[in-house]
Amino acid sequence: METINHTHAQTHTHSHVNYHPPNYKKSGWFNNILNPLRKVVDGFEVKNYRLAHLICQVIPCCCPFERTINLFGRTVDIPPLCKLNPLYDEFVGMRFRALSYLTDECGEDVTKYIC
C-alpha cells in the first residue's frame, strides 16, 4: 500500500488532491475551435475580492431559463438552456473558484450566492 501512495505522489502534478483535469477531447470541429478559450477560462485564477464578487453575481448558480409553464391546462417544461452554452462547465468552475476564494481567503459568508 505504501508503494501505491508513493507512486501516486510522484505522478501528481496539481496542488489539490482532488483535482481532475478538464476533458478537452470533445469531438467535433466546433469544440476544437473552442478548446483554447476553454483553457483560458478554466485556468483563470481568482485573486481579487471585487472580481470574485462580480463573477458570483454575473454567473448564476442555476439556470434562469428552466421553467414549468401551465398553458391551457397543459404543463410545458422548458429544459435548462444553459447546457447549450459550450463553455458552461468552465464558467461554473470559475464561479466555484470565486466562491472558494471568498470563503477560504477572505473568510466571507457566501450563502447569498448559493441557490
N, CA, C and O of each residue as an XYZ file, in Angstrom:
460
protein
N       0.827     -1.193      0.000
C       0.000      0.000      0.000
C       0.866      1.250      0.000
O       0.514      2.261     -0.606
N       1.976      1.174      0.669
C       2.864      2.314      0.734
C       3.432      2.653     -0.641
O       3.630      3.828     -0.951
N       3.695      1.651     -1.465
C       4.247      1.922     -2.801
C       3.207      2.564     -3.711
O       3.552      3.362     -4.582
N       1.942      2.223     -3.514
C       0.893      2.840     -4.330
C       0.810      4.326     -4.025
O       0.766      5.142     -4.945
N       0.789      4.690     -2.756
C       0.731      6.093     -2.377
C       1.981      6.836     -2.819
O       1.902      7.989     -3.244
N       3.120      6.193     -2.723
C       4.374      6.816     -3.121
C       4.382      7.066     -4.629
O       4.809      8.132     -5.071
N       3.923      6.112     -5.412
C       3.858      6.264     -6.861
C       2.888      7.373     -7.232
O       3.173      8.172     -8.124
N       1.749      7.430     -6.562
C       0.750      8.469     -6.846
C       1.314      9.858     -6.536
O       1.054     10.813     -7.269
N       2.079      9.969     -5.461
C       2.634     11.262     -5.085
C       3.623     11.755     -6.129
O       3.748     12.964     -6.325
N       4.326     10.861     -6.801
C       5.293     11.269     -7.814
C       4.609     11.722     -9.098
O       5.104     12.632     -9.764
N       3.489     11.113     -9.460
C       2.831     11.455    -10.714
C       1.846     12.605    -10.545
O       1.344     13.129    -11.539
N       1.563     13.000     -9.335
C       0.582     14.049     -9.062
C       1.230     15.410     -9.306
O       2.197     15.762     -8.630
N       0.705     16.188    -10.275
C       1.333     17.449    -10.628
C       0.546     18.661    -10.159
O       1.087     19.767    -10.164
N      -0.691     18.503     -9.762
C      -1.505     19.632     -9.342
C      -1.507     19.731     -7.828
O      -1.372     18.724     -7.133
N      -1.662     20.957     -7.313
C      -1.540     21.181     -5.880
C      -2.711     20.626     -5.065
O      -2.554     20.355     -3.875
N      -3.864     20.455     -5.677
C      -5.029     19.965     -4.935
C      -5.180     18.467     -5.137
O      -5.056     17.968     -6.256
N      -5.447     17.753     -4.056
C      -5.515     16.293     -4.088
C      -6.652     15.797     -4.987
O      -6.483     14.805     -5.696
N      -7.794     16.466     -4.967
C      -8.954     16.008     -5.726
C      -9.083     16.676     -7.087
O     -10.170     16.681     -7.663
N      -8.018     17.230     -7.607
C      -8.057     17.895     -8.909
C      -8.214     16.862    -10.013
O      -7.494     15.865    -10.062
N      -9.158     17.117    -10.888
C      -9.353     16.288    -12.073
C      -9.267     17.197    -13.282
O     -10.083     18.109    -13.412
N      -8.320     16.985    -14.162
C      -8.159     17.897    -15.290
C      -9.389     17.888    -16.190
O     -10.042     16.856    -16.345
N      -9.702     19.030    -16.780
C     -10.871     19.098    -17.655
C     -10.683     18.250    -18.899
O      -9.559     17.989    -19.329
N     -11.785     17.830    -19.462
C     -11.746     16.985    -20.646
C     -11.804     17.877    -21.879
O     -12.875     18.360    -22.244
N     -10.662     18.099    -22.521
C     -10.606     18.916    -23.718
C     -10.690     18.075    -24.985
O     -10.471     18.589    -26.082
N     -10.998     16.812    -24.850
C     -11.020     15.923    -26.003
C     -12.435     15.678    -26.496
O     -12.767     14.562    -26.895
N     -13.271     16.706    -26.473
C     -14.614     16.577    -27.010
C     -14.505     16.563    -28.529
O     -13.667     17.256    -29.107
N     -15.349     15.778    -29.163
C     -15.235     15.623    -30.606
C     -15.948     16.747    -31.343
O     -16.817     17.422    -30.789
N     -15.572     16.933    -32.581
C     -16.210     17.923    -33.437
C     -15.329     19.130    -33.670
O     -14.548     19.521    -32.802
N     -15.459     19.713    -34.836
C     -14.630     20.862    -35.193
C     -14.977     22.092    -34.366
O     -14.094     22.892    -34.058
N     -16.262     22.260    -33.997
C     -16.670     23.419    -33.197
C     -16.010     23.378    -31.825
O     -15.539     24.402    -31.329
N     -15.975     22.201    -31.212
C     -15.328     22.061    -29.909
C     -13.827     22.264    -30.015
O     -13.217     22.805    -29.093
N     -13.221     21.846    -31.110
C     -11.790     22.048    -31.289
C     -11.442     23.530    -31.389
O     -10.384     23.957    -30.929
N     -12.332     24.307    -31.989
C     -12.108     25.749    -32.092
C     -12.185     26.397    -30.702
O     -11.450     27.342    -30.415
N     -13.061     25.896    -29.856
C     -13.264     26.490    -28.532
C     -12.262     26.031    -27.477
O     -12.218     26.607    -26.390
N     -11.463     25.017    -27.768
C     -10.539     24.491    -26.763
C      -9.571     25.532    -26.208
O      -9.351     25.544    -24.997
N      -8.973     26.413    -27.029
C      -8.094     27.440    -26.432
C      -8.845     28.368    -25.470
O      -8.312     28.742    -24.426
N     -10.062     28.732    -25.817
C     -10.862     29.580    -24.931
C     -11.238     28.833    -23.660
O     -11.260     29.416    -22.576
N     -11.534     27.549    -23.790
C     -11.829     26.733    -22.604
C     -10.641     26.717    -21.653
O     -10.810     26.838    -20.440
N      -9.445     26.569    -22.199
C      -8.247     26.523    -21.364
C      -8.017     27.850    -20.653
O      -7.582     27.867    -19.502
N      -8.303     28.961    -21.324
C      -8.134     30.278    -20.706
C      -9.127     30.454    -19.552
O      -8.743     30.862    -18.456
N     -10.397     30.147    -19.803
C     -11.420     30.316    -18.762
C     -11.157     29.354    -17.609
O     -11.306     29.727    -16.446
N     -10.772     28.136    -17.917
C     -10.540     27.148    -16.865
C      -9.275     27.450    -16.073
O      -9.187     27.094    -14.898
N      -8.303     28.094    -16.688
C      -7.061     28.412    -15.998
C      -7.077     29.755    -15.288
O      -6.089     30.129    -14.657
N      -8.182     30.487    -15.378
C      -8.283     31.809    -14.765
C      -8.305     31.676    -13.249
O      -9.168     30.998    -12.691
N      -7.355     32.325    -12.585
C      -7.284     32.277    -11.129
C      -7.939     33.519    -10.546
O      -7.682     34.637    -10.995
N      -8.767     33.322     -9.566
C      -9.447     34.426     -8.904
C      -8.587     34.851     -7.721
O      -8.411     34.095     -6.765
N      -8.056     36.060     -7.795
C      -7.173     36.573     -6.742
C      -7.585     37.966     -6.278
O      -6.813     38.645     -5.600
N      -8.794     38.399     -6.636
C      -9.230     39.743     -6.310
C     -10.620     39.671     -5.685
O     -11.506     38.989     -6.199
N     -10.798     40.371     -4.587
C     -12.049     40.370     -3.833
C     -13.216     40.873     -4.679
O     -14.262     40.228     -4.743
N     -13.040     42.017     -5.322
C     -14.124     42.603     -6.122
C     -14.441     41.766     -7.349
O     -15.607     41.606     -7.711
N     -13.415     41.233     -7.987
C     -13.635     40.384     -9.154
C     -14.378     39.107     -8.769
O     -15.237     38.636     -9.515
N     -14.053     38.553     -7.616
C     -14.744     37.349     -7.144
C     -16.224     37.629     -6.920
O     -17.072     36.813     -7.279
N     -16.536     38.771     -6.332
C     -17.944     39.146     -6.143
C     -18.639     39.353     -7.481
O     -19.784     38.937     -7.653
N     -17.967     39.982     -8.417
C     -18.555     40.214     -9.738
C     -18.852     38.894    -10.443
O     -19.920     38.735    -11.033
N     -17.922     37.954    -10.388
C     -18.131     36.646    -11.014
C     -19.324     35.942    -10.387
O     -20.143     35.361    -11.100
N     -19.434     35.986     -9.073
C     -20.546     35.317     -8.385
C     -21.888     35.971     -8.695
O     -22.919     35.300     -8.694
N     -21.882     37.275     -8.961
C     -23.119     37.970     -9.293
C     -23.523     37.749    -10.747
O     -24.711     37.631    -11.045
N     -22.560     37.693    -11.644
C     -22.841     37.597    -13.079
C     -23.190     36.173    -13.505
O     -24.102     35.970    -14.308
N     -22.476     35.198    -12.976
C     -22.719     33.796    -13.344
C     -23.729     33.220    -12.358
O     -23.423     33.113    -11.171
N     -24.923     32.846    -12.814
C     -25.955     32.355    -11.891
C     -25.626     30.962    -11.354
O     -24.905     30.192    -11.988
N     -26.166     30.655    -10.176
C     -25.915     29.349     -9.570
C     -26.768     28.253    -10.206
O     -26.408     27.076    -10.156
N     -27.880     28.631    -10.793
C     -28.714     27.662    -11.502
C     -29.250     28.343    -12.763
O     -29.266     29.570    -12.857
N     -29.671     27.561    -13.695
C     -30.101     28.097    -14.981
C     -31.382     28.926    -14.820
O     -32.399     28.404    -14.366
N     -31.340     30.208    -15.185
C     -32.530     31.051    -15.021
C     -33.601     30.799    -16.075
O     -34.706     31.330    -15.968
N     -33.296     30.009    -17.077
C     -34.241     29.787    -18.167
C     -35.122     28.560    -17.964
O     -36.127     28.402    -18.657
N     -34.765     27.702    -17.038
C     -35.552     26.489    -16.788
C     -36.879     26.869    -16.140
O     -36.906     27.530    -15.102
N     -37.962     26.452    -16.751
C     -39.294     26.831    -16.279
C     -40.289     25.699    -16.479
O     -40.097     24.812    -17.310
N     -41.342     25.755    -15.704
C     -42.514     24.910    -15.914
C     -43.684     25.865    -16.105
O     -44.004     26.657    -15.218
N     -44.315     25.785    -17.265
C     -45.391     26.711    -17.615
C     -46.683     25.927    -17.804
O     -46.689     24.855    -18.408
N     -47.771     26.473    -17.284
C     -49.098     25.892    -17.493
C     -49.818     26.705    -18.568
O     -50.098     27.888    -18.375
N     -50.115     26.068    -19.699
C     -50.823     26.702    -20.800
C     -52.082     25.918    -21.112
O     -52.017     24.753    -21.504
N     -53.197     26.540    -20.942
C     -54.475     25.936    -21.284
C     -54.658     24.567    -20.639
O     -55.160     23.640    -21.276
N     -54.260     24.442    -19.401
C     -54.434     23.199    -18.675
C     -53.355     22.162    -18.931
O     -53.415     21.063    -18.380
N     -52.377     22.486    -19.749
C     -51.258     21.559    -20.017
C     -49.983     22.132    -19.424
O     -49.782     23.345    -19.384
N     -49.129     21.231    -18.964
C     -47.864     21.645    -18.381
C     -46.756     21.497    -19.421
O     -46.579     20.435    -20.018
N     -46.023     22.575    -19.619
C     -44.903     22.585    -20.564
C     -43.628     22.819    -19.763
O     -43.517     23.804    -19.033
N     -42.678     21.917    -19.903
C     -41.389     22.054    -19.230
C     -40.364     22.600    -20.210
O     -40.148     22.026    -21.278
N     -39.734     23.710    -19.845
C     -38.642     24.264    -20.640
C     -37.352     23.779    -19.988
O     -37.101     24.078    -18.821
N     -36.533     23.037    -20.725
C     -35.308     22.489    -20.126
C     -34.292     23.595    -19.847
O     -34.422     24.704    -20.365
N     -33.283     23.294    -19.032
C     -32.250     24.297    -18.761
C     -31.444     24.581    -20.031
O     -30.723     23.716    -20.528
N     -31.573     25.783    -20.537
C     -30.909     26.152    -21.783
C     -29.433     26.481    -21.587
O     -28.696     26.608    -22.565
N     -28.999     26.620    -20.355
C     -27.596     26.929    -20.097
C     -26.680     25.812    -20.592
O     -25.532     26.067    -20.955
N     -27.173     24.597    -20.608
C     -26.361     23.474    -21.085
C     -26.025     23.606    -22.567
O     -25.124     22.921    -23.053
N     -26.726     24.469    -23.294
C     -26.408     24.705    -24.703
C     -25.146     25.551    -24.863
O     -24.537     25.560    -25.932
N     -24.758     26.250    -23.818
C     -23.538     27.061    -23.846
C     -22.339     26.114    -23.855
O     -22.180     25.320    -22.928
N     -21.490     26.184    -24.891
C     -20.358     25.252    -24.955
C     -19.305     25.488    -23.874
O     -18.461     24.622    -23.644
N     -19.338     26.628    -23.216
C     -18.384     26.916    -22.146
C     -19.039     26.865    -20.762
O     -18.490     27.389    -19.793
N     -20.191     26.246    -20.676
C     -20.960     26.195    -19.429
C     -20.141     25.604    -18.275
O     -20.089     26.193    -17.195
N     -19.513     24.470    -18.487
C     -18.760     23.809    -17.416
C     -17.592     24.669    -16.935
O     -17.290     24.698    -15.742
N     -16.942     25.362    -17.853
C     -15.812     26.197    -17.484
C     -16.263     27.417    -16.674
O     -15.587     27.817    -15.726
N     -17.402     28.006    -17.046
C     -17.920     29.150    -16.292
C     -18.387     28.732    -14.902
O     -18.185     29.466    -13.934
N     -19.001     27.576    -14.796
C     -19.418     27.074    -13.480
C     -18.181     26.815    -12.613
O     -18.197     27.079    -11.411
N     -17.124     26.304    -13.218
C     -15.877     26.090    -12.486
C     -15.263     27.399    -12.009
O     -14.751     27.481    -10.892
N     -15.316     28.428    -12.860
C     -14.786     29.734    -12.469
C     -15.611     30.322    -11.326
O     -15.059     30.930    -10.409
N     -16.924     30.143    -11.378
C     -17.781     30.627    -10.293
C     -17.448     29.902     -8.991
O     -17.410     30.516     -7.925
N     -17.210     28.613     -9.081
C     -16.845     27.842     -7.898
C     -15.508     28.321     -7.327
O     -15.354     28.428     -6.111
N     -14.544     28.609     -8.204
C     -13.256     29.117     -7.730
C     -13.418     30.475     -7.045
O     -12.744     30.757     -6.055
N     -14.311     31.313     -7.572
C     -14.569     32.611     -6.945
C     -15.211     32.428     -5.573
O     -14.835     33.103     -4.615
N     -16.175     31.518     -5.477
C     -16.793     31.236     -4.180
C     -15.768     30.691     -3.191
O     -15.772     31.065     -2.018
N     -14.901     29.817     -3.657
C     -13.861     29.247     -2.791
C     -12.892     30.330     -2.319
O     -12.478     30.334     -1.160
N     -12.532     31.243     -3.211
C     -11.631     32.334     -2.845
C     -12.268     33.208     -1.763
O     -11.620     33.554     -0.775
N     -13.543     33.563     -1.959
C     -14.215     34.403     -0.975
C     -14.326     33.712      0.375
O     -14.204     34.356      1.417
N     -14.551     32.424      0.362
C     -14.693     31.680      1.613
C     -13.341     31.429      2.276
O     -13.158     31.735      3.454
N     -12.399     30.873      1.522
C     -11.128     30.447      2.092
C     -10.175     31.606      2.372
O      -9.603     31.690      3.459
N     -10.003     32.483      1.417
C      -9.017     33.558      1.543
C      -9.570     34.782      2.274
O      -8.874     35.388      3.089
N     -10.824     35.144      1.980
C     -11.402     36.369      2.568
C     -12.218     36.096      3.814
O     -12.535     37.024      4.557
N     -12.568     34.830      4.061
C     -13.349     34.472      5.233
C     -14.764     35.026      5.200
O     -15.343     35.326      6.244
N     -15.315     35.160      4.012
C     -16.632     35.753      3.851
C     -17.711     34.686      3.780
O     -17.466     33.566      3.334
N     -18.901     35.044      4.222
C     -20.069     34.158      4.124
C     -20.660     34.301      2.725
O     -21.065     35.396      2.334
N     -20.714     33.209      1.970
C     -21.163     33.256      0.577
C     -22.551     32.650      0.392
O     -22.932     32.322     -0.732
N     -23.303     32.499      1.461
C     -24.622     31.883      1.341
C     -25.572     32.699      0.462
O     -26.529     32.146     -0.080
N     -25.328     33.993      0.312
C     -26.193     34.805     -0.544
C     -26.007     34.484     -2.020
O     -26.852     34.843     -2.841
N     -24.911     33.811     -2.370
C     -24.654     33.439     -3.763
C     -25.057     31.998     -4.085
O     -24.901     31.554     -5.223
N     -25.565     31.274     -3.107
C     -25.905     29.863     -3.309
C     -27.425     29.718     -3.373
O     -28.145     30.261     -2.535
N     -27.904     28.981     -4.373
C     -29.349     28.763     -4.550
C     -29.879     27.795     -3.524
O     -31.072     27.492     -3.519
